Amino acid sequence: VKQGVPALLEELRDAMVLVQYQLLFNDGQQASLSERLQAIRNLTTEYKTIQTAIKGKTAQRKALLAEQAELSPLQFIRSSQISQEVATLTEDIEELRFRKEQLLASVPDGDMKSVARQGKDLSASMTKLEEQHAHLSAQKDKTRADYDATLAEVDAADLTAVQAERAAIRAEHREG
């Protein structure tokens, strides 16, 4: 048995185990961040949708009121229809405003801009985690290749002795 090969194999094994734990932790952080980012995206999308709907319905209501103002008194049927449409739009607008207020109440300080900033910060953190994951994966692959190359250098006749020495080294690490 070459001197130091079992110790080197154990060091490489320990490095692979450590990197694997780091990858698992990284995956957990990515999953957590991904959930938070999705919640923020859903919130901002809903807020923007409500804002757009309020603007659209408000513009539609104004147009109907302008049309009603231009009607002659003899067009009372059309005026009545417009009044019903305006009442419906007013109710819709009030419901949308209430929903908007609910969304703002669920946001810290009622500030959607801070939520957008938080989303950008989380996206930057996610990018860092993805880069870290790629680095750790490459490190794991390199360590695995080094382990395989070192193990391939061991003669088949010496393999049992190397395994026994590795087991002894592992037992020493556990005790110490």
C-alpha positions in Angstrom: 0.0 0.0 0.0 1.4 3.4 -1.0 2.0 5.6 2.0 -0.8 8.2 2.6 -3.2 6.8 0.0 -5.8 5.7 2.6 -5.5 9.1 4.4 -5.9 10.9 1.1 -8.9 8.9 0.1 -10.5 9.7 3.5 -9.8 13.4 3.1 -11.4 13.4 -0.3 -14.4 11.4 1.1 -14.7 13.9 3.9 -14.6 16.8 1.4 -17.3 15.2 -0.7 -19.5 14.7 2.3 -19.0 18.3 3.4 -19.8 19.6 0.0 -22.9 17.4 -0.3 -24.2 18.9 3.0 -23.5 22.4 1.7 -25.4 21.6 -1.4 -28.3 20.3 0.6 -28.4 23.4 2.7 -28.1 25.6 -0.4 -31.0 23.7 -2.0 -33.1 24.3 1.1 -32.3 28.1 1.0 -33.1 28.2 -2.7 -36.5 26.5 -2.1 -37.3 28.9 0.8 -36.3 32.0 -1.3 -38.2 30.7 -4.2 -41.4 30.4 -2.2 -41.0 34.0 -0.8 -40.2 35.4 -4.3 -43.3 33.7 -5.7 -45.5 35.1 -2.9 -44.1 38.6 -3.6 -44.6 38.2 -7.3 -48.2 37.1 -6.8 -48.8 40.0 -4.4 -47.4 42.6 -6.8 -49.2 41.1 -9.8 -52.5 41.1 -8.0 -51.9 44.7 -6.9 -51.1 45.8 -10.4 -54.1 44.0 -11.8 -56.4 45.7 -9.2 -54.8 49.1 -10.0 -55.3 48.6 -13.7 -58.9 47.5 -13.2 -59.7 50.5 -11.0 -58.3 52.9 -13.6 -60.2 51.2 -16.4 -63.5 51.1 -14.6 -63.1 54.7 -13.4 -62.4 55.8 -17.0 -65.4 53.9 -18.2 -67.6 55.4 -15.4 -66.4 58.9 -16.4 -67.2 58.3 -20.0 -70.7 57.1 -19.2 -71.3 60.1 -16.9 -70.2 62.4 -19.7 -72.5 60.6 -22.2 -75.3 60.9 -19.7 -74.7 64.6 -19.3 -75.0 65.1 -23.0 -78.3 63.3 -23.3 -81.4 65.3 -23.8 -84.2 64.9 -21.3 -86.2 63.0 -23.8 -83.7 60.2 -23.8 -84.7 59.1 -20.3 -84.5 55.4 -21.2 -80.9 55.6 -22.2 -80.2 57.8 -19.2 -81.7 55.2 -16.9 -79.5 52.5 -18.5 -76.5 54.6 -18.1 -77.4 55.2 -14.4 -77.6 51.5 -13.9 -74.2 50.9 -15.6 -72.7 53.7 -13.5 -74.1 52.2 -10.3 -72.6 48.8 -11.2 -69.3 50.3 -12.1 -69.3 52.3 -8.8 -69.9 49.1 -6.9 -67.1 47.3 -8.8 -64.7 50.2 -8.2 -65.5 50.1 -4.4 -64.9 46.4 -4.3 -61.6 46.8 -6.1 -60.6 49.6 -3.7 -61.5 47.5 -0.7 -59.4 44.6 -2.1 -56.6 47.0 -2.7 -56.8 48.2 0.9 -56.7 44.6 2.1 -53.6 43.9 0.1 -51.9 47.1 1.4 -52.9 46.0 5.0 -51.1 42.7 4.4 -47.9 44.5 3.4 -45.6 46.0 6.1 -46.2 49.7 6.3 -48.7 49.5 3.5 -45.9 50.3 1.1 -45.8 48.3 -2.2 -42.5 49.9 -3.2 -40.8 48.3 -0.2 -42.2 45.0 -1.3 -40.8 45.5 -4.8 -37.4 46.4 -3.3 -37.6 43.3 -1.1 -38.3 41.2 -4.3 -35.3 42.7 -6.0 -33.1 41.9 -3.0 -34.4 38.3 -2.8 -33.8 37.9 -6.6 -30.2 39.0 -6.0 -29.8 36.6 -3.2 -31.3 33.8 -5.3 -28.7 34.6 -8.0 -25.9 34.3 -5.5 -27.3 31.0 -4.2 -27.5 29.7 -7.8 -23.9 30.7 -8.4 -22.9 29.1 -5.1 -24.7 25.9 -6.1 -22.9 25.8 -9.4 -19.5 26.3 -7.7 -20.3 23.6 -5.1 -21.4 21.2 -7.8 -18.2 21.8 -9.7 -16.2 21.3 -6.5 -18.0 18.1 -5.8 -17.4 16.8 -9.3 -13.7 17.7 -9.1 -13.3 16.0 -5.7 -15.1 12.9 -7.0 -12.8 12.8 -10.0 -9.7 13.1 -7.7 -11.1 10.4 -5.4 -11.8 8.0 -8.4 -8.3 8.7 -9.8 -6.6 8.1 -6.5 -8.6 4.9 -6.0 -7.7 3.7 -9.5 -4.0 4.0 -8.6 -4.4 1.4 -5.9 -3.5 -2.2 -7.0 -6.3 -4.7 -6.8 -4.1 -6.8 -4.4 -3.8 -3.8 -2.0 -7.4 -2.8 -2.1 -8.4 -4.8 1.0 -5.5 -3.3 3.0 -6.4 0.2 1.9 -10.1 -0.3 2.9 -9.0 -1.6 6.3 -6.6 1.4 6.9 -9.4 3.8 5.8 -11.8 2.1 8.3 -9.2 2.6 11.0 -8.7 6.3 10.1 -12.5 6.8 10.1 -12.7 5.2 13.5 -10.0 7.5 14.9 -11.8 10.6 13.6 -15.0 9.5 15.3 -13.2 8.9 18.6 -11.1 12.1 18.5 
